[in-house]
Amino acid sequence: MNKTWIACAGRKGGTGKTALTLGLAARYARKGARVLLVDLDPQGSASLALAEAPAGEHLAAVLTGNTKPETVPYVTFSNRPPLALLCGGPALENLGPARPLRSVLSDLPADVVLVDCPPGHADLDRLGLEAADVVLACCEPHRLGVAGAARVLTEARSRKPAPACALVLGRMDARRGPDREAPDLLGPALGVPVLAIRQDASLAAALNAGHLPPETGRAADDLEAVACWIDKQTEKGNR
């Protein structure tokens, strides 16, 4: 089985990007896939959510060619499948010229590679986008957030071959009129499918406690829909 590379990207913080990355990681791991999560964020948000120290030295050394990624730390959760994590952190902030992710991580055992791209760091963000078979541009359903996601989509679709792309709206609240209307408005405007992750207190509570996102609930249902869309795109690409 070939690796599926998925980049979750957003040009500003607070878009729900890391929650999406972790939710997809949990879904694929629970389905029996070998999952590698690459935290490219100098803030190390995904690493922090998984109760790991966000330093980033190991990943920085791998990306600059100073070490080989032969040993990847595994984070194991009670009654959950193992999840491989390359921690992000401050060591990535001033990273020099970096090698392509697909080449430096190609030998690591994984079926799915999820890349949590950083907000506000163009070089690291580009590393994730260049590696991806699928790009999920993340934002909340308001004008400023959508503008950043649109830039992600423009850059991703400029690649040859272009990855499959979708807009993922985070923290959706169906009680708000603009949230309900956003998918129908944004899909035609941006020319991509629009998916949504609804607000879910159980998701936030799990991440705050250092646990994988829950298997049930509104967010879990939405994450399953996102994963099913991804699987359809990668099946097309493998034909």
SULQUIHU-V72319 format. One line per field, one symbol per residue. phi: phi as a letter, one per 20 degrees, with the letter a starting at -180 (. if undefined). A space follows every 50 residues. Layout:
phi=???
//
This chain:
phi=.ffddcddcaebfmenffffgfffgfffffenfeddddeeegfmfffffe mdfednfffffffenebeefddfdeddglcffcecdfeqgfegdffgdeg gfffdfeffaecdddefeemcfffgfgfffeeecddedaefbgfffffff fgfffffefcffffcbedeelfcffeggffeggfeegffemcfddbdfgb ffffffffemdfgfecoffffffffffffgfffffffef
//
